[in-house]
């Protein structure tokens, strides 16, 4: 059985374009989070880095707890959708 039926041949230009896009998106994500962390360091207890870290941790855990139901709903919907295609 030949599994290459669904594979598309990519040109070198397409491969380099996808690599460049991955690099740019990855860099953008890292820079975004670096900015968020720097803002948190400046505004959450700027003279007490330990308190700033603890506050960030508590806020992050709080957001995760509050959004848990949303995430579970999203995962359940994705599983149901995948089961429909089987």
N, CA, C and O of each residue as an XYZ file, in Angstrom:
344
protein
N       0.841     -1.174      0.000
C       0.000      0.000      0.000
C       0.886      1.236      0.000
O       1.842      1.322      0.770
N       0.571      2.179     -0.853
C       1.365      3.398     -0.981
C       0.720      4.512     -0.159
O      -0.386      4.953     -0.472
N       1.404      4.967      0.889
C       0.864      6.005      1.754
C       1.203      7.408      1.273
O       0.812      8.390      1.904
N       1.916      7.512      0.179
C       2.307      8.823     -0.321
C       1.211      9.464     -1.170
O       1.440     10.517     -1.765
N       0.059      8.871     -1.237
C      -1.035      9.377     -2.060
C      -1.431     10.787     -1.631
O      -1.674     11.651     -2.474
N      -1.496     11.017     -0.327
C      -2.005     12.282      0.179
C      -0.917     13.327      0.404
O      -1.215     14.457      0.790
N       0.309     12.968      0.172
C       1.394     13.925      0.369
C       1.563     14.791     -0.869
O       1.499     14.313     -2.002
N       1.775     16.052     -0.626
C       1.977     16.995     -1.718
C       3.466     17.279     -1.833
O       4.148     17.479     -0.828
N       3.956     17.296     -3.039
C       5.356     17.669     -3.255
C       5.492     19.167     -3.073
O       4.791     19.946     -3.718
N       6.391     19.565     -2.196
C       6.615     20.984     -1.950
C       7.874     21.436     -2.681
O       8.870     20.717     -2.746
N       7.802     22.629     -3.220
C       8.992     23.196     -3.850
C       9.916     23.739     -2.763
O       9.511     23.917     -1.615
N      11.150     23.993     -3.145
C      12.106     24.553     -2.178
C      11.633     25.906     -1.668
O      11.819     26.226     -0.494
N      11.031     26.694     -2.531
C      10.529     28.007     -2.125
C       9.433     27.863     -1.068
O       9.415     28.607     -0.087
N       8.528     26.919     -1.262
C       7.471     26.687     -0.277
C       8.044     26.220      1.057
O       7.573     26.639      2.114
N       9.054     25.359      1.015
C       9.678     24.892      2.255
C      10.352     26.039      3.000
O      10.210     26.158      4.217
N      11.082     26.879      2.280
C      11.748     28.014      2.932
C      10.735     29.028      3.444
O      10.931     29.642      4.493
N       9.643     29.197      2.689
C       8.597     30.119      3.139
C       7.975     29.625      4.442
O       7.761     30.416      5.361
N       7.683     28.328      4.534
C       7.090     27.783      5.759
C       8.076     27.855      6.921
O       7.666     28.096      8.056
N       9.349     27.655      6.666
C      10.365     27.776      7.730
C      10.462     29.212      8.223
O      10.564     29.454      9.426
N      10.431     30.167      7.293
C      10.500     31.576      7.671
C       9.265     31.968      8.491
O       9.380     32.675      9.492
N       8.099     31.512      8.068
C       6.878     31.804      8.811
C       6.938     31.217     10.218
O       6.545     31.876     11.181
N       7.425     29.986     10.344
C       7.547     29.352     11.659
C       8.508     30.131     12.542
O       8.252     30.319     13.731
N       9.614     30.583     11.963
C      10.591     31.367     12.720
C       9.988     32.691     13.180
O      10.166     33.085     14.332
N       9.279     33.377     12.290
C       8.681     34.667     12.645
C       7.589     34.515     13.697
O       7.523     35.301     14.642
N       6.737     33.514     13.540
C       5.661     33.304     14.519
C       6.259     32.905     15.872
O       5.822     33.404     16.909
N       7.241     32.020     15.870
C       7.896     31.633     17.118
C       8.546     32.816     17.805
O       8.427     32.973     19.020
N       9.235     33.655     17.034
C       9.865     34.848     17.597
C       8.828     35.809     18.158
O       9.030     36.392     19.223
N       7.725     35.976     17.448
C       6.669     36.881     17.915
C       6.085     36.399     19.236
O       5.832     37.207     20.129
N       5.868     35.102     19.371
C       5.323     34.552     20.613
C       6.294     34.777     21.765
O       5.888     35.194     22.849
N       7.566     34.503     21.534
C       8.573     34.690     22.583
C       8.670     36.153     22.982
O       8.732     36.459     24.173
N       8.686     37.059     22.022
C       8.772     38.486     22.336
C       7.527     38.978     23.067
O       7.622     39.817     23.963
N       6.365     38.462     22.690
C       5.130     38.828     23.381
C       5.221     38.452     24.858
O       4.954     39.283     25.726
N       5.594     37.206     25.149
C       5.673     36.767     26.540
C       6.781     37.479     27.294
O       6.641     37.734     28.490
N       7.870     37.802     26.630
C       8.936     38.576     27.277
C       8.407     39.938     27.706
O       8.718     40.415     28.798
N       7.609     40.561     26.847
C       7.010     41.844     27.189
C       6.042     41.732     28.350
O       6.030     42.587     29.235
N       5.227     40.682     28.353
C       4.288     40.469     29.448
C       5.042     40.283     30.759
O       4.674     40.868     31.778
N       6.089     39.475     30.736
C       6.861     39.235     31.964
C       7.529     40.518     32.456
O       7.549     40.795     33.655
N       8.069     41.291     31.531
C       8.709     42.544     31.935
C       7.696     43.523     32.526
O       7.988     44.192     33.517
N       6.509     43.610     31.927
C       5.467     44.476     32.487
C       5.055     44.001     33.876
O       4.874     44.809     34.786
N       4.908     42.697     34.035
C       4.551     42.163     35.352
C       5.630     42.498     36.374
O       5.316     42.857     37.509
N       6.895     42.385     35.985
C       7.989     42.724     36.905
C       7.975     44.202     37.272
O       8.329     44.558     38.396
N       7.577     45.061     36.354
C       7.560     46.498     36.609
C       6.371     46.934     37.467
O       6.491     47.864     38.265
N       5.219     46.262     37.306
C       4.009     46.736     37.952
C       3.555     45.915     39.153
O       2.841     46.441     40.007
N       3.937     44.666     39.248
C       3.578     43.849     40.402
C       4.755     43.854     41.375
O       5.724     43.121     41.177
N       4.681     44.639     42.380
C       5.721     44.720     43.409
C       7.120     44.903     42.795
O       7.955     44.007     42.914
N       7.387     46.025     42.153
C       8.648     46.202     41.432
C       9.900     46.110     42.312
O      10.975     45.784     41.809
N       9.783     46.386     43.597
C      10.965     46.346     44.455
C      11.086     45.030     45.213
O      12.012     44.844     46.003
N      10.151     44.120     44.971
C      10.163     42.821     45.648
C       9.935     41.713     44.612
O       8.798     41.301     44.383
N      11.011     41.234     43.989
C      10.832     40.229     42.927
C      10.177     38.933     43.406
O       9.477     38.274     42.637
N      10.396     38.566     44.661
C       9.760     37.345     45.176
C       8.240     37.533     45.237
O       7.485     36.655     44.819
N       7.798     38.681     45.759
C       6.357     38.957     45.821
C       5.754     39.034     44.422
O       4.636     38.572     44.196
N       6.495     39.617     43.491
C       6.025     39.719     42.113
C       5.851     38.329     41.512
O       4.858     38.058     40.837
N       6.818     37.452     41.761
C       6.723     36.083     41.241
C       5.556     35.334     41.865
O       4.824     34.629     41.170
N       5.381     35.483     43.174
C       4.265     34.806     43.840
C       2.921     35.332     43.347
O       1.991     34.555     43.131
N       2.815     36.645     43.169
C       1.566     37.220     42.663
C       1.277     36.707     41.255
O       0.132     36.385     40.935
N       2.298     36.629     40.418
C       2.115     36.110     39.056
C       1.647     34.662     39.105
O       0.751     34.266     38.359
N       2.247     33.883     39.977
C       1.869     32.482     40.108
C       0.421     32.342     40.554
O      -0.326     31.541     39.993
N       0.022     33.110     41.553
C      -1.349     33.044     42.069
C      -2.353     33.501     41.015
O      -3.398     32.875     40.839
N      -2.042     34.584     40.317
C      -2.933     35.069     39.252
C      -3.048     34.025     38.140
O      -4.146     33.755     37.652
N      -1.924     33.442     37.743
C      -1.940     32.429     36.690
C      -2.746     31.203     37.070
O      -3.532     30.699     36.268
N      -2.554     30.719     38.298
C      -3.319     29.554     38.760
C      -4.802     29.910     38.843
O      -5.655     29.092     38.499
N      -5.109     31.112     39.294
C      -6.508     31.547     39.356
C      -7.158     31.550     37.988
O      -8.290     31.092     37.834
N      -6.454     32.060     36.999
C      -6.993     32.073     35.633
C      -7.188     30.654     35.125
O      -8.199     30.358     34.489
N      -6.230     29.769     35.397
C      -6.375     28.377     34.959
C      -7.570     27.702     35.614
O      -8.295     26.949     34.963
N      -7.778     27.969     36.901
C      -8.923     27.372     37.591
C     -10.231     27.920     37.022
O     -11.178     27.163     36.810
N     -10.289     29.223     36.775
C     -11.511     29.824     36.252
C     -11.821     29.373     34.832
O     -12.992     29.265     34.468
N     -10.811     29.111     34.031
C     -11.034     28.726     32.631
C     -11.042     27.222     32.428
O     -11.151     26.761     31.291
N     -10.929     26.450     33.488
C     -10.871     24.998     33.365
C     -12.090     24.457     32.641
O     -11.960     23.604     31.764
N     -13.264     24.939     32.992
C     -14.476     24.449     32.344
C     -14.478     24.782     30.858
O     -14.926     23.977     30.042
N     -13.980     25.960     30.504
C     -13.906     26.333     29.092
C     -12.976     25.395     28.339
O     -13.303     24.931     27.247
N     -11.830     25.119     28.919
C     -10.861     24.233     28.266
C     -11.430     22.824     28.147
O     -11.301     22.190     27.099
N     -12.057     22.330     29.213
C     -12.658     20.998     29.154
C     -13.733     20.921     28.073
O     -13.821     19.923     27.357
N     -14.545     21.961     27.952
C     -15.577     21.999     26.921
C     -14.943     21.964     25.538
O     -15.420     21.259     24.648
N     -13.874     22.719     25.358
C     -13.179     22.758     24.072
C     -12.619     21.379     23.724
O     -12.732     20.932     22.583
N     -12.017     20.706     24.705
C     -11.445     19.380     24.464
C     -12.559     18.380     24.157
O     -12.427     17.569     23.241
N     -13.656     18.434     24.917
C     -14.771     17.525     24.662
C     -15.329     17.706     23.257
O     -15.623     16.727     22.571
N     -15.476     18.957     22.826
C     -15.977     19.225     21.470
C     -15.016     18.681     20.420
O     -15.452     18.128     19.410
N     -13.722     18.831     20.646
C     -12.728     18.347     19.681
C     -12.766     16.830     19.605
O     -12.655     16.272     18.514
N     -12.921     16.145     20.737
C     -12.992     14.681     20.736
C     -14.247     14.210     20.013
O     -14.189     13.270     19.219
N     -15.377     14.851     20.278
C     -16.618     14.464     19.600
C     -16.503     14.670     18.097
O     -16.974     13.846     17.313
N     -15.876     15.769     17.699
C     -15.702     16.050     16.272
C     -14.799     15.007     15.626
O     -15.053     14.577     14.501
N     -13.750     14.600     16.327
C     -12.849     13.592     15.778
C     -13.539     12.248     15.661
O     -13.289     11.504     14.713
N     -14.406     11.927     16.616
C     -15.125     10.654     16.570
C     -16.106     10.601     15.421
O     -16.389      9.518     14.910
N     -16.636     11.744     14.996
C     -17.569     11.787     13.865
C     -16.883     11.395     12.571
O     -17.527     10.843     11.680
N     -15.601     11.666     12.447
C     -14.878     11.375     11.213
C     -14.379      9.951     11.141
O     -13.890      9.527     10.093
N     -14.487      9.203     12.218
C     -14.012      7.817     12.201
C     -14.991      6.891     11.562
O     -14.736      5.690     11.471
